[in-house]
């Protein structure tokens, strides 16, 4: 909800992402939850500093292959994460039906969000038919109250800061990479520009606020952002509504949330994965008119993202491959120019 006000990319949704949890988990395991809160605040402050240093401009210069590889890798991870929820034939049929409804409603271009219709139909079907399928309530207990504003419950010493600093640096870097690349994707989908520098600042401010409410560091959520855009969201109100409705559903309407079949949410995320993947990027090369180097960069980024489940690692790998290939191409051009100059000299002689 904070990012809706201070962020630079309207319609983009930010929250606690799985990649951020992956970075934060070792800190919580070794030192406890209060250190995570401190790390979240420190990560937010670091993001503000990095925004001032021009990190948004640097990331905007990433090659196209890195961006496409980032998107494709993320789509594969989203799809793969849903497979563990297919635990019975009934669940599978619900997922297939929900996915069909999603694309059918989208093809009809109805103004009602396709995911809302799909979720409603699958929930009614599961309740009316008394299907024995996992529900949201089976995944864990939802909170029933609002979080309170408080500082981390630990002594703010140099030792404590030294403990959280490596995690905070990783959280800041991963959060900015995911947020700015996702912002670029939303720019293309909505055909509208956004301020990447403001988005970097906004992520920092939002994480500082989140930390003081006892939350995990967050960043842009590509699945939720794409779902928002596909449902017609274009402005800051849609981002605010995403957070406000989540808060209302979890705190006020948790009994209703708990009966939702997981298959409905899985169908929605499979739809997101299928529409996120850049299918043009895997077409035969003559059809997409891409340089071979761009394809290599895209594949390297995608493979590392999927292998590590870490988007930042994939982006770094893609950028390194792009740099090596560009240096190789530059050496070839220099060598070719030298050979051509030598031949011209021989002809004149």
ABEGO torsion letter per residue (X at the ends): XAAAAABABBGBBBBBBAAAAAAAAAAAAAAEAAAAAAAAAAAAAAAAAAAAAGAAAAAAABBAAAAAAAAAAAAAAAAAAAAAABABAAAAAAAAAAAAAAAAAAAAGBABBAAAAAAAAAAAAAAAAGBBBBBAAAAEBBBABBBBBBBBBBBBBAAAAAAAAAAAAAAAAAAAAAAAAAAAAAAAAAGBBBBAAAAAAAAAAAAAAAAAAGBBBBBBBAAAAAAAAAAGBABAAAAAAAAAAAAAAAAAAAAAAAABBAAAAAAAAAAAAAAABBAAAABBAAAAGBBAAAAAAAAAAAAAAAAAGBAAAAAAAAAAAAAAAAAAAAAAAAAAAAAAAAAAAAAAX
